[in-house]
Amino acid sequence: MKFFWTILAILFIKPIIGIVKFFWMIISFAVQLLFYKILDWFFKLI
């Protein structure tokens, strides 16, 4: 029974980790883009 629960847990956890990594990639990319935009805008002000 414990073996069954382990497989079930792995099946549930693996996709969640995949989704989190995917979202983290998108968020970090968006933050970098935003950061460059702000820097660009900042240097234009100077």
Secondary structure, 3 states (H helix, E strand, C coil): CHHHHHHHHHHHHHHHHHHHHHHHHHHHHHHHHHHHHHHHHHHHHC
